[in-house]
């Protein structure tokens, strides 16, 4: 006589069901946590300066948003990885955009002395699919800027997730709408893969941000130097400025300056801070952590309904 609970294969079935139940409960908990963060406006905002390597003036700041510590997420990357698998990406990015602009302008006003003209260009990370959304193009951004006394000329949309752009011709038309209003475009992580290079050639952004993997010990790697020179040549011919990201040592900064790279960003020049701090060229070596780069900001993978 066979007992159902002892039938071969059933233990594995129960194990699978238990795993599914745990996954479902975990996802529900993460969903609730995401909703709590959005409703409570619990993102922490940091500003990392972008330095002109040639004349040592400050171009502006990239806005970086981090979620609060939570036992639902192992870290910032886990949080954004989960977010990219949900249908809350558009909602969250609108919240991030408003938070970024509001907090940047508040920090700028706190740091501004009477009569001083601060470096006030703000780089805001944006997912291309959100930028192309009709409700995002409907004048909402312009109204938001007017509320805080900002002009489009001070705003650079930094495009993340280049592989999410499939119809480049259509996306060029979308970007032309923003450019006509005065906004500028930056492409992030240039040199990290084919998709980023294709985006650069197709969209001809005002800024190209070189990926930190290219910059790390650049002065010691001729193959990376050749890649940087190719991007420099393209930039010169298209009226584009280059920003080298992830600069962590004086040697990297000095090499980039000698090579004529216009702008730089990284721990050696200025760390992400909750206030606007000036960037400085590293004439003396500074100690930096081994795990580096910018804080993840809307690092959203095109999965879920974006797949």
Phi and psi restraints in degrees (value plus and minus 20) as a CYANA .aco file:
   2 UNK   PHI    -114.6   -74.6
   2 UNK   PSI     111.8   151.8
   3 UNK   PHI    -116.5   -76.5
   3 UNK   PSI     109.9   149.9
   4 UNK   PHI     -72.2   -32.2
   4 UNK   PSI     -62.1   -22.1
   5 UNK   PHI     -90.0   -50.0
   5 UNK   PSI     -34.1     5.9
   6 UNK   PHI    -126.4   -86.4
   6 UNK   PSI     -15.7    24.3
   7 UNK   PHI     -83.4   -43.4
   7 UNK   PSI     113.6   153.6
   8 UNK   PHI     -75.1   -35.1
   8 UNK   PSI     115.4   155.4
   9 UNK   PHI      78.2   118.2
   9 UNK   PSI     -44.3    -4.3
  10 UNK   PHI     -85.0   -45.0
  10 UNK   PSI     -59.8   -19.8
  11 UNK   PHI     -75.1   -35.1
  11 UNK   PSI     -59.9   -19.9
  12 UNK   PHI     -89.7   -49.7
  12 UNK   PSI     -52.7   -12.7
  13 UNK   PHI     -84.0   -44.0
  13 UNK   PSI     -66.4   -26.4
  14 UNK   PHI     -82.5   -42.5
  14 UNK   PSI     -57.4   -17.4
  15 UNK   PHI     -83.8   -43.8
  15 UNK   PSI     -61.0   -21.0
  16 UNK   PHI     -84.0   -44.0
  16 UNK   PSI     -62.7   -22.7
  17 UNK   PHI     -83.0   -43.0
  17 UNK   PSI     -60.6   -20.6
  18 UNK   PHI     -84.4   -44.4
  18 UNK   PSI     -60.0   -20.0
  19 UNK   PHI     -85.4   -45.4
  19 UNK   PSI     -61.3   -21.3
  20 UNK   PHI     -82.9   -42.9
  20 UNK   PSI     -61.9   -21.9
  21 UNK   PHI     -82.2   -42.2
  21 UNK   PSI     -64.4   -24.4
  22 UNK   PHI     -83.2   -43.2
  22 UNK   PSI     -62.0   -22.0
  23 UNK   PHI     -82.6   -42.6
  23 UNK   PSI     -63.0   -23.0
  24 UNK   PHI     -82.8   -42.8
  24 UNK   PSI     -65.2   -25.2
  25 UNK   PHI     -82.8   -42.8
  25 UNK   PSI     -61.2   -21.2
  26 UNK   PHI     -84.4   -44.4
  26 UNK   PSI     -62.3   -22.3
  27 UNK   PHI     -86.1   -46.1
  27 UNK   PSI     -58.0   -18.0
  28 UNK   PHI     -83.6   -43.6
  28 UNK   PSI     -61.2   -21.2
  29 UNK   PHI     -83.4   -43.4
  29 UNK   PSI     -59.5   -19.5
  30 UNK   PHI     -87.7   -47.7
  30 UNK   PSI     -57.2   -17.2
  31 UNK   PHI     -83.1   -43.1
  31 UNK   PSI     -63.4   -23.4
  32 UNK   PHI     -83.9   -43.9
  32 UNK   PSI     -59.1   -19.1
  33 UNK   PHI     -86.3   -46.3
  33 UNK   PSI     -61.3   -21.3
  34 UNK   PHI     -80.9   -40.9
  34 UNK   PSI     -63.6   -23.6
  35 UNK   PHI     -82.6   -42.6
  35 UNK   PSI     -59.3   -19.3
  36 UNK   PHI     -84.1   -44.1
  36 UNK   PSI     -60.0   -20.0
  37 UNK   PHI     -85.6   -45.6
  37 UNK   PSI     -62.7   -22.7
  38 UNK   PHI     -87.5   -47.5
  38 UNK   PSI     -70.2   -30.2
  39 UNK   PHI     -85.2   -45.2
  39 UNK   PSI     -56.5   -16.5
  40 UNK   PHI    -108.0   -68.0
  40 UNK   PSI     -19.8    20.2
  41 UNK   PHI      29.6    69.6
  41 UNK   PSI      34.9    74.9
  42 UNK   PHI    -118.1   -78.1
  42 UNK   PSI      -9.2    30.8
  43 UNK   PHI     -88.1   -48.1
  43 UNK   PSI     122.4   162.4
  44 UNK   PHI    -116.2   -76.2
  44 UNK   PSI     116.5   156.5
  45 UNK   PHI    -134.6   -94.6
  45 UNK   PSI     114.6   154.6
  46 UNK   PHI    -147.5  -107.5
  46 UNK   PSI     138.2   178.2
  47 UNK   PHI    -148.9  -108.9
  47 UNK   PSI     103.4   143.4
  48 UNK   PHI    -131.6   -91.6
  48 UNK   PSI     105.9   145.9
  49 UNK   PHI     -93.1   -53.1
  49 UNK   PSI     134.2   174.2
  50 UNK   PHI    -138.5   -98.5
  50 UNK   PSI      99.2   139.2
  51 UNK   PHI    -122.3   -82.3
  51 UNK   PSI     118.2   158.2
  52 UNK   PHI     -95.7   -55.7
  52 UNK   PSI      92.0   132.0
  53 UNK   PHI     -90.1   -50.1
  53 UNK   PSI     -39.2     0.8
  54 UNK   PHI    -107.4   -67.4
  54 UNK   PSI     -65.1   -25.1
  55 UNK   PHI    -133.8   -93.8
  55 UNK   PSI     -18.6    21.4
  56 UNK   PHI      45.0    85.0
  56 UNK   PSI       3.8    43.8
  57 UNK   PHI    -107.1   -67.1
  57 UNK   PSI     142.5   182.5
  58 UNK   PHI    -119.5   -79.5
  58 UNK   PSI     100.7   140.7
  59 UNK   PHI     -90.4   -50.4
  59 UNK   PSI     -64.6   -24.6
  60 UNK   PHI     148.4   188.4
  60 UNK   PSI    -173.2  -133.2
  61 UNK   PHI    -159.9  -119.9
  61 UNK   PSI     122.9   162.9
  62 UNK   PHI    -112.4   -72.4
  62 UNK   PSI     114.6   154.6
  63 UNK   PHI    -110.9   -70.9
  63 UNK   PSI     109.3   149.3
  64 UNK   PHI    -144.4  -104.4
  64 UNK   PSI     106.8   146.8
  65 UNK   PHI    -133.8   -93.8
  65 UNK   PSI     115.2   155.2
  66 UNK   PHI    -145.4  -105.4
  66 UNK   PSI     119.9   159.9
  67 UNK   PHI     -95.1   -55.1
  67 UNK   PSI     140.3   180.3
  68 UNK   PHI     -90.0   -50.0
  68 UNK   PSI     139.8   179.8
  69 UNK   PHI     -81.2   -41.2
  69 UNK   PSI     118.5   158.5
  70 UNK   PHI    -173.8  -133.8
  70 UNK   PSI     124.1   164.1
  71 UNK   PHI     -96.1   -56.1
  71 UNK   PSI     -24.7    15.3
  72 UNK   PHI    -102.5   -62.5
  72 UNK   PSI     -43.8    -3.8
  73 UNK   PHI    -148.8  -108.8
  73 UNK   PSI     116.7   156.7
  74 UNK   PHI     -94.1   -54.1
  74 UNK   PSI     -38.6     1.4
  75 UNK   PHI     158.1   198.1
  75 UNK   PSI    -194.8  -154.8
  76 UNK   PHI     -81.8   -41.8
  76 UNK   PSI     -63.6   -23.6
  77 UNK   PHI     -84.2   -44.2
  77 UNK   PSI     -58.9   -18.9
  78 UNK   PHI     -82.7   -42.7
  78 UNK   PSI     -59.4   -19.4
  79 UNK   PHI     -81.8   -41.8
  79 UNK   PSI     -70.5   -30.5
  80 UNK   PHI     -91.2   -51.2
  80 UNK   PSI     -49.7    -9.7
  81 UNK   PHI     -84.8   -44.8
  81 UNK   PSI     -63.3   -23.3
  82 UNK   PHI     -83.9   -43.9
  82 UNK   PSI     -64.4   -24.4
  83 UNK   PHI     -77.2   -37.2
  83 UNK   PSI     -59.3   -19.3
  84 UNK   PHI     -86.1   -46.1
  84 UNK   PSI     -34.8     5.2
  85 UNK   PHI    -118.2   -78.2
  85 UNK   PSI     -16.3    23.7
  86 UNK   PHI    -127.1   -87.1
  86 UNK   PSI     156.3   196.3
  87 UNK   PHI    -118.6   -78.6
  87 UNK   PSI       3.1    43.1
  88 UNK   PHI    -125.8   -85.8
  88 UNK   PSI     -10.5    29.5
  89 UNK   PHI     -81.7   -41.7
  89 UNK   PSI     -68.3   -28.3
  90 UNK   PHI     -81.9   -41.9
  90 UNK   PSI     -65.6   -25.6
  91 UNK   PHI     -79.6   -39.6
  91 UNK   PSI     -64.7   -24.7
  92 UNK   PHI     -88.3   -48.3
  92 UNK   PSI     -59.7   -19.7
  93 UNK   PHI     -87.5   -47.5
  93 UNK   PSI     -55.3   -15.3
  94 UNK   PHI     -83.4   -43.4
  94 UNK   PSI     -62.1   -22.1
  95 UNK   PHI     -81.8   -41.8
  95 UNK   PSI     -64.1   -24.1
  96 UNK   PHI     -84.1   -44.1
  96 UNK   PSI     -61.4   -21.4
  97 UNK   PHI     -80.9   -40.9
  97 UNK   PSI     -67.5   -27.5
  98 UNK   PHI     -84.9   -44.9
  98 UNK   PSI     -62.6   -22.6
  99 UNK   PHI     -82.5   -42.5
  99 UNK   PSI     -63.3   -23.3
 100 UNK   PHI     -81.4   -41.4
 100 UNK   PSI     -68.3   -28.3
 101 UNK   PHI     -86.3   -46.3
 101 UNK   PSI     -65.4   -25.4
 102 UNK   PHI     -81.0   -41.0
 102 UNK   PSI     -68.3   -28.3
 103 UNK   PHI     -93.5   -53.5
 103 UNK   PSI     -52.3   -12.3
 104 UNK   PHI     -83.6   -43.6
 104 UNK   PSI     -66.7   -26.7
 105 UNK   PHI     -86.3   -46.3
 105 UNK   PSI     -57.3   -17.3
 106 UNK   PHI     -83.5   -43.5
 106 UNK   PSI     -63.8   -23.8
 107 UNK   PHI     -86.2   -46.2
 107 UNK   PSI     -58.4   -18.4
 108 UNK   PHI     -82.5   -42.5
 108 UNK   PSI     -62.9   -22.9
 109 UNK   PHI     -87.3   -47.3
 109 UNK   PSI     -55.7   -15.7
 110 UNK   PHI     -86.0   -46.0
 110 UNK   PSI     -52.2   -12.2
 111 UNK   PHI    -111.1   -71.1
 111 UNK   PSI     -29.2    10.8
 112 UNK   PHI    -106.8   -66.8
 112 UNK   PSI     107.8   147.8
 113 UNK   PHI    -108.2   -68.2
 113 UNK   PSI     135.3   175.3
 114 UNK   PHI     -75.0   -35.0
 114 UNK   PSI     108.6   148.6
 115 UNK   PHI      61.0   101.0
 115 UNK   PSI     -24.1    15.9
 116 UNK   PHI    -104.3   -64.3
 116 UNK   PSI     121.0   161.0
 117 UNK   PHI    -125.5   -85.5
 117 UNK   PSI      83.7   123.7
 118 UNK   PHI     -99.5   -59.5
 118 UNK   PSI     142.5   182.5
 119 UNK   PHI     -93.2   -53.2
 119 UNK   PSI      89.8   129.8
 120 UNK   PHI    -144.9  -104.9
 120 UNK   PSI       0.1    40.1
 121 UNK   PHI     -97.2   -57.2
 121 UNK   PSI     113.2   153.2
 122 UNK   PHI    -139.0   -99.0
 122 UNK   PSI     107.4   147.4
 123 UNK   PHI    -118.2   -78.2
 123 UNK   PSI     101.2   141.2
 124 UNK   PHI    -139.3   -99.3
 124 UNK   PSI     102.9   142.9
 125 UNK   PHI     -90.4   -50.4
 125 UNK   PSI     113.1   153.1
 126 UNK   PHI    -159.2  -119.2
 126 UNK   PSI     115.7   155.7
 127 UNK   PHI     -96.7   -56.7
 127 UNK   PSI     110.4   150.4
 128 UNK   PHI     -74.3   -34.3
 128 UNK   PSI     -57.8   -17.8
 129 UNK   PHI     -86.2   -46.2
 129 UNK   PSI     -51.6   -11.6
 130 UNK   PHI     -93.4   -53.4
 130 UNK   PSI     -59.9   -19.9
 131 UNK   PHI     -81.5   -41.5
 131 UNK   PSI     -53.6   -13.6
 132 UNK   PHI    -103.8   -63.8
 132 UNK   PSI     -28.0    12.0
 133 UNK   PHI     -85.5   -45.5
 133 UNK   PSI     116.0   156.0
 134 UNK   PHI     -81.8   -41.8
 134 UNK   PSI     -56.8   -16.8
 135 UNK   PHI     -88.6   -48.6
 135 UNK   PSI     -47.6    -7.6
 136 UNK   PHI     -92.9   -52.9
 136 UNK   PSI     -46.6    -6.6
 137 UNK   PHI    -111.9   -71.9
 137 UNK   PSI     -20.7    19.3
 138 UNK   PHI    -101.2   -61.2
 138 UNK   PSI      -9.8    30.2
 139 UNK   PHI      82.5   122.5
 139 UNK   PSI     -19.6    20.4
 140 UNK   PHI     -81.9   -41.9
 140 UNK   PSI     -62.2   -22.2
 141 UNK   PHI     -84.5   -44.5
 141 UNK   PSI     -63.6   -23.6
 142 UNK   PHI     -82.5   -42.5
 142 UNK   PSI     -61.2   -21.2
 143 UNK   PHI     -84.0   -44.0
 143 UNK   PSI     -59.6   -19.6
 144 UNK   PHI     -83.0   -43.0
 144 UNK   PSI     -62.5   -22.5
 145 UNK   PHI     -84.5   -44.5
 145 UNK   PSI     -62.3   -22.3
 146 UNK   PHI     -81.5   -41.5
 146 UNK   PSI     -54.8   -14.8
 147 UNK   PHI     -80.3   -40.3
 147 UNK   PSI     -53.5   -13.5
 148 UNK   PHI    -127.3   -87.3
 148 UNK   PSI      -8.0    32.0
 149 UNK   PHI      51.5    91.5
 149 UNK   PSI       7.5    47.5
 150 UNK   PHI    -122.4   -82.4
 150 UNK   PSI     136.9   176.9
 151 UNK   PHI    -134.3   -94.3
 151 UNK   PSI     133.5   173.5
 152 UNK   PHI     -78.0   -38.0
 152 UNK   PSI     -49.9    -9.9
 153 UNK   PHI     -82.2   -42.2
 153 UNK   PSI     -39.3     0.7
 154 UNK   PHI    -111.1   -71.1
 154 UNK   PSI     -21.1    18.9
 155 UNK   PHI    -133.7   -93.7
 155 UNK   PSI     109.6   149.6
 156 UNK   PHI    -137.0   -97.0
 156 UNK   PSI     101.9   141.9
 157 UNK   PHI    -104.0   -64.0
 157 UNK   PSI      96.8   136.8
 158 UNK   PHI    -115.7   -75.7
 158 UNK   PSI      92.2   132.2
 159 UNK   PHI    -101.1   -61.1
 159 UNK   PSI     105.8   145.8
 160 UNK   PHI    -128.9   -88.9
 160 UNK   PSI     146.6   186.6
 161 UNK   PHI      35.8    75.8
 161 UNK   PSI      40.5    80.5
 162 UNK   PHI     -79.3   -39.3
 162 UNK   PSI     -51.2   -11.2
 163 UNK   PHI     -87.0   -47.0
 163 UNK   PSI     -32.6     7.4
 164 UNK   PHI     -96.3   -56.3
 164 UNK   PSI     -34.6     5.4
 165 UNK   PHI    -103.9   -63.9
 165 UNK   PSI      95.3   135.3
 166 UNK   PHI    -128.3   -88.3
 166 UNK   PSI     -57.7   -17.7
 167 UNK   PHI    -125.8   -85.8
 167 UNK   PSI      70.9   110.9
 168 UNK   PHI     -87.7   -47.7
 168 UNK   PSI     -55.7   -15.7
 169 UNK   PHI     -82.1   -42.1
 169 UNK   PSI     -64.2   -24.2
 170 UNK   PHI     -86.8   -46.8
 170 UNK   PSI     -60.0   -20.0
 171 UNK   PHI     -88.0   -48.0
 171 UNK   PSI     -53.2   -13.2
 172 UNK   PHI     -80.4   -40.4
 172 UNK   PSI     -59.2   -19.2
 173 UNK   PHI     -86.0   -46.0
 173 UNK   PSI     -57.8   -17.8
 174 UNK   PHI     -82.4   -42.4
 174 UNK   PSI     -66.5   -26.5
 175 UNK   PHI     -86.2   -46.2
 175 UNK   PSI     -52.6   -12.6
 176 UNK   PHI     -82.5   -42.5
 176 UNK   PSI     -50.7   -10.7
 177 UNK   PHI     -83.1   -43.1
 177 UNK   PSI     -61.6   -21.6
 178 UNK   PHI     -92.1   -52.1
 178 UNK   PSI     -61.0   -21.0
 179 UNK   PHI     -83.8   -43.8
 179 UNK   PSI     -56.3   -16.3
 180 UNK   PHI     -81.3   -41.3
 180 UNK   PSI     -46.5    -6.5
 181 UNK   PHI    -106.7   -66.7
 181 UNK   PSI     -32.3     7.7
 182 UNK   PHI      94.9   134.9
 182 UNK   PSI     -29.5    10.5
 183 UNK   PHI     -88.6   -48.6
 183 UNK   PSI     133.1   173.1
 184 UNK   PHI    -138.5   -98.5
 184 UNK   PSI     143.5   183.5
 185 UNK   PHI    -142.2  -102.2
 185 UNK   PSI     118.3   158.3
 186 UNK   PHI    -144.5  -104.5
 186 UNK   PSI     121.4   161.4
 187 UNK   PHI    -126.3   -86.3
 187 UNK   PSI     104.3   144.3
 188 UNK   PHI    -107.1   -67.1
 188 UNK   PSI     137.7   177.7
 189 UNK   PHI      39.7    79.7
 189 UNK   PSI      14.6    54.6
 190 UNK   PHI     -82.1   -42.1
 190 UNK   PSI     116.8   156.8
 191 UNK   PHI      72.0   112.0
 191 UNK   PSI     -21.5    18.5
 192 UNK   PHI    -108.6   -68.6
 192 UNK   PSI     -29.6    10.4
 193 UNK   PHI     156.1   196.1
 193 UNK   PSI     152.4   192.4
 194 UNK   PHI     -81.3   -41.3
 194 UNK   PSI     -60.6   -20.6
 195 UNK   PHI     -81.7   -41.7
 195 UNK   PSI     -59.7   -19.7
 196 UNK   PHI     -87.3   -47.3
 196 UNK   PSI     -57.6   -17.6
 197 UNK   PHI     -87.3   -47.3
 197 UNK   PSI     -59.2   -19.2
 198 UNK   PHI     -83.7   -43.7
 198 UNK   PSI     -59.5   -19.5
 199 UNK   PHI     -82.8   -42.8
 199 UNK   PSI     -61.8   -21.8
 200 UNK   PHI     -81.5   -41.5
 200 UNK   PSI     -68.6   -28.6
 201 UNK   PHI     -84.5   -44.5
 201 UNK   PSI     -59.9   -19.9
 202 UNK   PHI     -95.3   -55.3
 202 UNK   PSI     -61.5   -21.5
 203 UNK   PHI    -118.5   -78.5
 203 UNK   PSI     -36.3     3.7
 204 UNK   PHI      26.6    66.6
 204 UNK   PSI      45.1    85.1
 205 UNK   PHI     -89.8   -49.8
 205 UNK   PSI     141.7   181.7
 206 UNK   PHI     -93.5   -53.5
 206 UNK   PSI     -45.8    -5.8
 207 UNK   PHI    -153.4  -113.4
 207 UNK   PSI     118.0   158.0
 208 UNK   PHI    -134.2   -94.2
 208 UNK   PSI     101.3   141.3
 209 UNK   PHI    -120.9   -80.9
 209 UNK   PSI      92.1   132.1
 210 UNK   PHI     -90.5   -50.5
 210 UNK   PSI     112.8   152.8
 211 UNK   PHI     -83.5   -43.5
 211 UNK   PSI     125.1   165.1
 212 UNK   PHI     -81.6   -41.6
 212 UNK   PSI     -44.9    -4.9
 213 UNK   PHI     -86.3   -46.3
 213 UNK   PSI     -46.3    -6.3
 214 UNK   PHI     -96.8   -56.8
 214 UNK   PSI     -54.4   -14.4
 215 UNK   PHI    -101.3   -61.3
 215 UNK   PSI     -48.2    -8.2
 216 UNK   PHI     -78.3   -38.3
 216 UNK   PSI      95.2   135.2
 217 UNK   PHI      33.2    73.2
 217 UNK   PSI      19.2    59.2
 218 UNK   PHI     -76.2   -36.2
 218 UNK   PSI     -56.0   -16.0
 219 UNK   PHI     -85.2   -45.2
 219 UNK   PSI     -32.0     8.0
 220 UNK   PHI    -127.3   -87.3
 220 UNK   PSI     -19.6    20.4
 221 UNK   PHI    -149.4  -109.4
 221 UNK   PSI      85.9   125.9
 222 UNK   PHI     -87.1   -47.1
 222 UNK   PSI     -52.4   -12.4
 223 UNK   PHI     -85.2   -45.2
 223 UNK   PSI     -61.8   -21.8
 224 UNK   PHI     -86.8   -46.8
 224 UNK   PSI     -57.4   -17.4
 225 UNK   PHI     -81.1   -41.1
 225 UNK   PSI     -58.6   -18.6
 226 UNK   PHI     -84.5   -44.5
 226 UNK   PSI     -60.1   -20.1
 227 UNK   PHI     -83.0   -43.0
 227 UNK   PSI     -62.9   -22.9
 228 UNK   PHI     -83.3   -43.3
 228 UNK   PSI     -60.5   -20.5
 229 UNK   PHI     -84.0   -44.0
 229 UNK   PSI     -58.4   -18.4
 230 UNK   PHI     -82.6   -42.6
 230 UNK   PSI     -63.0   -23.0
 231 UNK   PHI     -87.3   -47.3
 231 UNK   PSI     -55.2   -15.2
 232 UNK   PHI     -82.1   -42.1
 232 UNK   PSI     -64.0   -24.0
 233 UNK   PHI     -82.1   -42.1
 233 UNK   PSI     -62.4   -22.4
 234 UNK   PHI     -83.3   -43.3
 234 UNK   PSI     -62.6   -22.6
 235 UNK   PHI     -81.9   -41.9
 235 UNK   PSI     -62.8   -22.8
 236 UNK   PHI     -82.3   -42.3
 236 UNK   PSI     -58.2   -18.2
 237 UNK   PHI     -98.8   -58.8
 237 UNK   PSI     -34.7     5.3
 238 UNK   PHI    -137.4   -97.4
 238 UNK   PSI     -12.8    27.2
 239 UNK   PHI      49.5    89.5
 239 UNK   PSI      13.0    53.0
 240 UNK   PHI    -127.2   -87.2
 240 UNK   PSI     123.2   163.2
 241 UNK   PHI    -119.1   -79.1
 241 UNK   PSI     124.6   164.6
 242 UNK   PHI    -123.8   -83.8
 242 UNK   PSI     117.0   157.0
 243 UNK   PHI    -140.8  -100.8
 243 UNK   PSI      99.5   139.5
 244 UNK   PHI    -108.2   -68.2
 244 UNK   PSI     100.8   140.8
 245 UNK   PHI    -115.7   -75.7
 245 UNK   PSI     140.0   180.0
 246 UNK   PHI      52.6    92.6
 246 UNK   PSI       7.8    47.8
 247 UNK   PHI     -94.0   -54.0
 247 UNK   PSI     102.6   142.6
 248 UNK   PHI    -143.1  -103.1
 248 UNK   PSI     -31.4     8.6
 249 UNK   PHI    -153.1  -113.1
 249 UNK   PSI     139.1   179.1
 250 UNK   PHI     -83.5   -43.5
 250 UNK   PSI     -57.8   -17.8
 251 UNK   PHI     -81.5   -41.5
 251 UNK   PSI     -61.4   -21.4
 252 UNK   PHI     -84.0   -44.0
 252 UNK   PSI     -65.4   -25.4
 253 UNK   PHI     -84.0   -44.0
 253 UNK   PSI     -62.8   -22.8
 254 UNK   PHI     -86.7   -46.7
 254 UNK   PSI     -59.1   -19.1
 255 UNK   PHI     -84.6   -44.6
 255 UNK   PSI     -65.5   -25.5
 256 UNK   PHI     -81.8   -41.8
 256 UNK   PSI     -59.2   -19.2
 257 UNK   PHI     -83.9   -43.9
 257 UNK   PSI     -65.0   -25.0
 258 UNK   PHI     -82.4   -42.4
 258 UNK   PSI     -54.1   -14.1
 259 UNK   PHI     -99.9   -59.9
 259 UNK   PSI     -23.4    16.6
 260 UNK   PHI      67.1   107.1
 260 UNK   PSI      -6.5    33.5
 261 UNK   PHI     -87.3   -47.3
 261 UNK   PSI     110.7   150.7
 262 UNK   PHI     -95.5   -55.5
 262 UNK   PSI     -67.7   -27.7
 263 UNK   PHI    -144.7  -104.7
 263 UNK   PSI     135.8   175.8
 264 UNK   PHI    -163.0  -123.0
 264 UNK   PSI     136.7   176.7
 265 UNK   PHI    -167.9  -127.9
 265 UNK   PSI     119.3   159.3
 266 UNK   PHI     137.7   177.7
 266 UNK   PSI     150.3   190.3
 267 UNK   PHI     -80.0   -40.0
 267 UNK   PSI     -51.2   -11.2
 268 UNK   PHI     -89.5   -49.5
 268 UNK   PSI     -40.6    -0.6
 269 UNK   PHI    -121.2   -81.2
 269 UNK   PSI     -53.6   -13.6
 270 UNK   PHI     154.6   194.6
 270 UNK   PSI     111.1   151.1
 271 UNK   PHI    -105.1   -65.1
 271 UNK   PSI     138.7   178.7
 272 UNK   PHI     -83.8   -43.8
 272 UNK   PSI     107.9   147.9
 273 UNK   PHI    -153.9  -113.9
 273 UNK   PSI     135.0   175.0
 274 UNK   PHI     -92.2   -52.2
 274 UNK   PSI     -31.7     8.3
 275 UNK   PHI    -139.6   -99.6
 275 UNK   PSI     143.6   183.6
 276 UNK   PHI     -98.8   -58.8
 276 UNK   PSI      87.8   127.8
 277 UNK   PHI    -127.0   -87.0
 277 UNK   PSI     124.1   164.1
 278 UNK   PHI     -88.9   -48.9
 278 UNK   PSI     127.8   167.8
 279 UNK   PHI    -106.7   -66.7
 279 UNK   PSI     129.6   169.6
 280 UNK   PHI    -158.6  -118.6
 280 UNK   PSI     119.6   159.6
 281 UNK   PHI     -89.5   -49.5
 281 UNK   PSI     115.0   155.0
 282 UNK   PHI    -101.8   -61.8
 282 UNK   PSI      63.5   103.5
 283 UNK   PHI     -91.0   -51.0
 283 UNK   PSI     -41.0    -1.0
 284 UNK   PHI    -142.7  -102.7
 284 UNK   PSI     126.5   166.5
 285 UNK   PHI     -86.8   -46.8
 285 UNK   PSI     119.7   159.7
 286 UNK   PHI    -137.8   -97.8
 286 UNK   PSI     127.4   167.4
 287 UNK   PHI     -97.0   -57.0
 287 UNK   PSI     113.3   153.3
 288 UNK   PHI    -154.1  -114.1
 288 UNK   PSI     134.4   174.4
 289 UNK   PHI     -85.2   -45.2
 289 UNK   PSI     137.7   177.7
 290 UNK   PHI     -95.6   -55.6
 290 UNK   PSI     -52.1   -12.1
 291 UNK   PHI    -114.4   -74.4
 291 UNK   PSI      93.6   133.6
 292 UNK   PHI    -150.9  -110.9
 292 UNK   PSI    -189.5  -149.5
 293 UNK   PHI      84.5   124.5
 293 UNK   PSI     156.6   196.6
 294 UNK   PHI     -93.9   -53.9
 294 UNK   PSI     136.6   176.6
 295 UNK   PHI     -86.6   -46.6
 295 UNK   PSI     118.1   158.1
 296 UNK   PHI     -80.8   -40.8
 296 UNK   PSI     113.5   153.5
 297 UNK   PHI    -158.2  -118.2
 297 UNK   PSI      89.0   129.0
 298 UNK   PHI      34.6    74.6
 298 UNK   PSI      23.6    63.6
 299 UNK   PHI    -103.6   -63.6
 299 UNK   PSI      55.8    95.8
 300 UNK   PHI    -121.7   -81.7
 300 UNK   PSI     103.1   143.1
 301 UNK   PHI    -100.1   -60.1
 301 UNK   PSI     118.9   158.9
 302 UNK   PHI     -99.4   -59.4
 302 UNK   PSI      47.7    87.7
 303 UNK   PHI    -134.2   -94.2
 303 UNK   PSI    -191.7  -151.7
 304 UNK   PHI      44.7    84.7
 304 UNK   PSI    -148.4  -108.4
 305 UNK   PHI     -96.2   -56.2
 305 UNK   PSI     -24.8    15.2
 306 UNK   PHI    -113.2   -73.2
 306 UNK   PSI     -25.9    14.1
